[in-house]
Amino acid sequence: MTRRSIRLAAALGLATTLAGGSLAAASELTGAFAAPQKPAVAKHVLLLSVDGLHQSDLAWYIARHPGSALARLVKGGVHYSNAHTTIPSDSFPGMTAQVTGGGPGTTGVYYDDTYDHALLPAGTTNCKTAKPGVEVDLTEDLDRNKASLDAGQGLKNLPGSILRMTGRPQSLLDPGKLPVDPTTCKPVYPHSYLQVNTVFNVARDAGLRTAWSDKHIAYDILNGPSGTGIQDQFSPEINSDADGYPAGNDWTTDNKATEQYDNYKVQAVLNEIDGYDHSRGHRVGTPAIFGMNFQSVSTAQKLPTSEGLKGGYATKGVPGPLLRKNLDFVNTEVGALVKEIQAKGLASSTDIVLSAKHGQSPTDPGALTRIDDGPLVDGLNAAWKKKHPGAGDLVAHSVDDDGMLLWLNDRSAEAASFAKRYLLAQSGQGNDINGHAKAFTTSGLSKVYAGKDAAAYFGVKPGDARVPDLFGIAKYGVVYTGGKKKIAEHGGAHADDLNVPLVISGAGTPAGVTRSRQVETTQIAPTILSLLGLNPDNLQAVQKDHTQVLPVR
């Protein structure tokens, strides 16, 4: 197959479309989920994650904007219209899946805030006597200064100077906040917590350059076990105080602020396309693997209002005013990246992968039921202690967004069963999209996996130190929150959480191809390596999970 440039300058011809359709049909019939047989043609892969974006959002937008950058990107490549992200559909398992090829059971990453029964609490110095069991927090809480956009680096005149932020930000993590390895008695950095290698590690081993931009310093995890996978990591802190906005508000509390924040990362990637590091201070060459996440679609879906516009969805699957505005923003930013690729003569050697770490639920505002999870967890602990006088809390750690993950201090079958029975017996009053009372039953849960069943659900052995002892799948529309500030969340297992877009467009793809067979975002990782002519089996998760390269050609 000959090289193809990214098709953004003009509409595709009928002959190209028909040829792409025939190729797609042939691959569907033959089940072509094997690695490409021809040498790869891409020298660069740009990975873009638009967090919160659904496949339905992309379809809605390009139907109404057929000449848009997003529409041209889809028309110029292969569009996988039935792609699923991880369960749980959280940012960390969603992103690690895209760069490792493995799900949570393989990567060991279930959420951005979890619990590990084997590690020791932060600050432990006597590791022989310390009791294991600790929260593993991969959020802004690990920063030396989480109130600052530079996470404590000490740059002057922020936010404009943020592009001068270090590309090796591990030093901005506070080791005193990290869990401790009982064997070495040393802090466990995020990259060490990941159980498998990443595409960045494989690329580095092949002598290729890598870069990535994301929302927390804790995305050090993408460096992989070596800690050196990403040569240029730009991670301004999204949950820092947003400069120019009311005190105490971070960059996610106002959608305009989130767009401003995302634009810093876009500028970093533009610099990298031009052959510089993210700061534009050093000419280093365009990376082989690089990219960023967009956060602003997610805030436009979650905020009830911002900039005087109503957030979320007007009706089921129909973006409301704020979300429509933000889809325009993302379209413009993606268009700028593609334009720069073309301007630098890289279109014939670059593939763009567009996807999302997670979706957002619900897309039907009428289905929203907000439930305060605090009383549910408190009630479970109280019931356990009443039955077991002298016992402590049953719940060691909980994470509840639009799913429920519990780690228990007592990991016995009895305790897991007790927690499941208790939760399924609870009913009460939540509130709806308008803040009015709305009844709920079974703690808002439709299905609960506990103990061995939870381990089996994630494909790990019972007693695994990281796996949740209870995983609850919420009913559609349930969001666990103590207030009324959220109208959507992610982390669960509904179609709204899981059905994300997946497009590969550029040098190594045919044009105008749509594939409807279900694929997984874990397949992005081996596909990136295949496009670059590297061996996908060099990824440990690919070997363990038998993750297949996406059918591209």
N, C-alpha and C positions, 0 to 999 in steps of 0.2 A: 504494500500500500504506500502511496506517495505521501509526503508531508502535506499537512493542511494548515493554513493560517487560521487564526480565530476569525470567525465570520461576523464582523461587527459593522462593516462599512456598507453592506448592501444586503437585500433579501436574497435568500437562496433560490437557485433556479429549480425548475420542476424536475429536470433530469437528476440533479443531485439528490433531491428529496426522494424520488422514486428509488434510486440506487440505495440510499440509506435505509429506506423501508424494506427493500428486498433483503439487504444484509441482516437487518434486525430480525426479519421473519425466519431467515435461515438459522440464525443463532438460537432463536427460541426453540426451533424444532430439534436442533442437535444438542441443546442444553449446554451451550458453550460457556461453562463457568471455569474453564481451564485457563492457564496463563497464555498470553499471546505467543504465537509461534514465530513471529517475525521480530527482528531486532527493534528495540524501542528507538523512537526518534526524538523524544523530548530531552532537553538539557536542563530544563527548569520546570518545577511544578509549584504553582501558587495555590495554596489551600486556604479557602475562605469559609469560615463558619459564621452563619448569621443566626445567632442564638434566638430560639423562639419561633423561627420561621417554619411554617408548615408547608407541605407540598401543595395544599389547597390555597395558601396565600400566594405562592408563586404562580399557580395556575390562574388565580383570580387576577393577579396583576398583569401578567403578560397578555391575557385575553383583552384587557382594557387598554393596554399600552403595547401594541404589537411592534412598534418601532423602538422600544426601550432597549437599554443596554442589557437588561436581564433577558428580554425576549430574544435578542440577537445571540446572547451567550447560549441559550437553550437551542436555538435553531442551528448554531454552528457546531454542535457536538452531540453527545449521547446523553439523553435525559432518562434517568431511572425514576419512573413515576410512582413506584411502590417501595420506597426505601424506609427502613426502620432503624431507629437509634436504639440505645441500650435500655434495659430495665435493671435498675432504676434509671429514669431519664434525667439524670442530673448532669451538671456541667463537667465534673471531673471524670466519671465513668464514660460520659459521652465523648469527651476529647481524647482520653487515653485510648478509647476504642479506635478512633480514627487514625492514630499514629502507631498503635501496636498490633492491631488486628485481633484483639481479644476483648471479651466481656469481663464484667466485674469478678467473676469467680477465678479467672485466669490472671488478670492484672492485680487483683487484690484491692482494687479501688471501687468502693460501693457508693461513695458520696463525697462531697467536699468536707464533710464533718462527720466522722465515724468514731468507732471504738475498736481497740485492739486488746484482746485478753492476754497477749504474750508480752507486750512492751511495758516499760516502767514509766511512772509519771515524770513529767518534765522536772528538771532540777535534781533528779536522783543522783547521789554520789556513792552511796553504799548499795551496790547492786546485788550483793549476796543476801541481804535481808529484806530488801524492798519487795512489796507485794505487787505482782504484775496486774495490769489492767489500766488503760488510760485512754482518754479521748484523743483522737488524731484529727487535729483541726488544720485544714488546708485552705483557710480563708485569710482575710486581712489581719486576723489576730496574730499571725506569725511575724508581721512586719516589725521592724525596729521602731517605726513611728507610723501607725496606721492612719493617723489624721492627715498625713502629708501625701501629696500626689506622687512624690518620689520615694515614698516608704521609709524616709529617714536618711536619704543620701546627703541632704543638705544643700541642694541646688538653690540658687538665689533667683528672685523675681519669677517664681512660678505663676501661672502654668506655662507660659510661653517657652521657658527654658527646659521644659520636660524632655524635649528631644535629646538633651545632653545627658539624660539618665544612662547609667552604666548598662552595658550589654551583658555583663556577668553579675547579675543582681543577687547571687547567693549570699553575698556579704550583708545584704539588707534584711536577711532573716535573723531573728533573735534566737540563738541556740538555746537560751534559757527557757524558751517556750516549746521546744521540740521534745517529743517522747524519747525515751532512752532505751537503747538496745541492752538487754540483760547480759549478753555475752561480752560485748566490748565495753559496756558502761559509757558509751558515747551517744550524743544526740543523733537521732535518725532524721536526716534531711528528706524533704519530699522525694527527691530523685532516688534515694535509697529505699524508699517505701514501695516504689513500683517494682513488681515482681518479674517483669519481663522487659526486654529492650524495645527501642522505638525505631521508627524510620530515620530519625536523626542520627542515632547510633550507627545504623547500617551505612548511611551516607558518609558519615565521618570516617568510618573504617575504609571506605572506598576513595577517600581523599577529596570528597565533595564538600562544598560550603553549605551551612545551614543557618536559618534564622527563624524566629517566631515572636509574635506580639500577642499578649493576652492581658487579663485583667487583675491578676494578683502575682506577687513575687513567688507564691507557692506553686505557680506553674513551672517552677524549677523541676517539678515531677516529670515533665516531658523530656528532660535531659537524659532520662533513663538511668539504670543502675550505675553507669560509669560516671555520671554527673557532668559529662562533657559533650552531650549530644548536640546542644544548640550553641553555636558560636556567638550568636548575637540575639540575646533575649531582651526584648523591650516590654516591660511590665509595669506601666504606671498603675497606681492603686486606685481602682474604681470606687472603693468604699471610703476613700479619703474625703475630707471636707472640700466641697466644690467651691473654688475661688469665684467670687462674684455673685454667689447665691447666699440665701439666708444661712446664718451660722448653724452648724450642726447638720446641715444637709449634705449628703454625699452626691456623687455624680449620677446616681440612679433615681434620685427623688424628683428630678425634673427632666423630662424627655429632651429638652433643648440642651441641658447639661450633658446628658448621655451622648447626644450627637456630637457635641464639642469634644468630649472624651474620645469617642470613636475616631474622630478626625485626626487626632494625634497619631493614632496607630496607622491610619491610612497614609499620613505623611511619611511615617517611618518606612512603610512598605514601598512607597514611591521612591524614596531614597535608595532602597535596596534594589529596586528594578533598575535604577540608574547606575548601579554598580558600586554604591557606597554602603557603609554600615548605616544603621538606622538614624544616627545623628547627622549624617552627611559629613562627618569629620574625617573619614578615612576611605580611600578608594580600595575596595577589597574584591570586587567582582560580584555579579548577580548570583545569589544563592541557587543551589540546585533544588533545595526544598525550603520554602519559606511561606509566610502567610500570617493571618490574624483572625481574631473573632470580632464580630460586631455585637454590641450589647443593646443597642438602642431599640431594635424591634421588640426585644423582651420587655423593656420598661414601658413601651407604648402599649403592650398587651396587658401589663399588670397594673398600671396606674389608672385609677378611676377617671382622673382628669389631669391635664397638664397643658400649659400654654393656652388655657381657655378652651381646650378641645377635649371631648370625651374619649377616654381610652378604651381599649379592648375592641369588641365586636358589636356592630349595630344589631345584627341578627345572626343566627347560626352560620358561621363560616364567612360572614361578610364583614370585612374590616371597617371599623368606625373611623371618624375623622382623624384622630391622632395617629392611628396605625397606618392609615392611607398616606398621611404626610410623611411618616417615617419610612414607609416602603419607597416613596419617592427619593428620600435621602439616601437610602442604601443603594438604590438604582444609580443615582448620580455618582456615588463613591466608587461603586464597582466599575462604572463606565470610565471614571478617571484612571483607574488602575489598568484597564484594558487599553485605553488610549495611550498610556505611557509605555506599555509593552510594545505596542505597534510603533510608537515613535522611536524607540530604541532598537528597532529591527529584530525584536525577539519573538514575534508572533509565530514564526515558523519553527521555533524550538521550545515553545512554552505551552504547557497544559494548565488550565485553570480547573480546580475542583471546587465546586460550590455545594455546601451542605449546611448542617446545623447540629450542634451538640445535643439539642433537645427541642421539643415543641413546647406547647403551653396549653393548659386545660383550665376551664372549658372554653371552647370557641362559641358556645351557646350561652349568652348572658343569662337567659332564663333558667339555666340549670344550676347556677352558682348556689352553693350552700357553704357558708363560712362557719367553721366549727373551731372553738377554742380547745386545742389539744391539751392544754395545761391541766385542767380538771380531770381529764381522762387518765393521764399519767399519774397524777396525784392520787386519784381514786384507786388505781391499780396498786400502787405502793401501799396505801392504807389497808386495802383488802388483804394483801399478802401478809402484812405485819399483824393484822388481826387474827389471821389463821395460824401464824407462826410467831407467837409471842417472843420477843427478844430479837427477832430478825431485823435486819436493816432493809433499806429500799430494795425492791426487786429489780427496778429499772436502773441500770448503770448509765445508760445514755439513750436518748431518743432523737430522731430526726423525722419531722412530719411536715411535708409540704402539700402534695396532693397524693401522697402515699404515706405509709407509716413503717418506719424501721426502728426496732427496739433491740438493744443489747442488754442482756440480763446479768445480774450478779450471780444468780443461781442458774446454772446452765443445765439443770436436770430436766428430764422429760416431764416430771410433775410440774415444774415451774413454767415451762413453755406452754403446757396444756392449760395451766391456770390462767396465764396471761391471755391466751386465745379465748377461753370461755368468758373471762371477765369482759373483755372488749366487745365481744359479740352480744353481750347482754345489756350494753349501755344504750340509753336513748336520752334525748334532751332537745334543747332549742339552740339552733344556730341562727344565722341571718342570711337574707338573700341579697341580690344585686342592689336593691334599694335600701338595705339595712333593716328590713322588716323581719320579724321573727319567722323562722322556718324550722320545722321539726326535723329531727334526724333519729334514725335507729341504728343499731349495731355499730355504734361509734363512727358511722359514716362509711363503714367498710363493707365490701361485697365479698371478699375472699381473704382468708388469713392462712399464711404458712408459718408454722412454728416448729422449733426444734429440728428434728431430722428432716422434716418436710421443707423447712426453709433452706437447709443446706443442700438438699436434693434439687430445689428450685434453681439454685445458682451453680449447681454442678460441682460442689465441693464436698469433702468428707465431713460428717457430723463432728462437731467439736472444733472445726477450723477457727483459728483465733480471730479472724476478721469478719466472718459472715454474720449478718444480723441473726439474732435468735428468734426474731419474729418479723415477718414482712407482710404488711397488710396492703391489699389493693383497694383503694378507695372507690366508692360509688362515683359515677360520672357527675362532675360538677362540684364535688367536695374539695374545699381548700382549707387546710388547717392553719388558722391564724387567730390571734387573740383580739384583733381589731377589725376595722372595716376599710383598711387602706389598700388591700389587694383584691383584685377581681379575677386573678388567674395565678396559677403556679405550675411548676414542673417537678419531676421526680417520681411520677407515678407510672402507670402502665396502660393508660387509655390510648386510643388512636390519636387523640389530640396531643398527647405527650410524645408519641413514637413516630408518626408519619411525617418525616422531614424530607426536604428536597435533596436530590443528589444529581448533579450535572457534571460531566467532564467534557471540556471543550478546548480544542486547540490542536497542537502539533500531532498528537498521536491518536486522534479520533476521526471517525467519519462525521459527516454533518447531517443534521435533520433526523436523527435516530431516536425513537422513544422505545424503551423497554418496560413492559408492564409486570414482568415477573418480580416477586418480592426479593429484594436484596437487603443487605445489612450494612450499616456504616462501618462495621469492623472490616469490611472488604476494601475500604479506601486505602488502608495502609499497604497491603500487598500490591494493590494496583499502582500506587505511587512508585514503588520500587520497580515494578515491571515496566512502567512508562520510561523510567530512567535507565533501563537495561540492567538493573540490579536483581539479585535473586530474592524473591519474596520469602523463600524458606529460611533466609537469614534472620527472620523475625521469629522469636521463640514462641509467641502466641499463635502465629500462623501454623507452626508445627504442632502445637498442642491442640488447638481447636480446629485444625484442618480448614482454616479460612481460605476461601477461594478468591482469586483475582476476579474483578468485575469483567463481564463481557464487554470489551471496549470496541474491538475491531469487527 
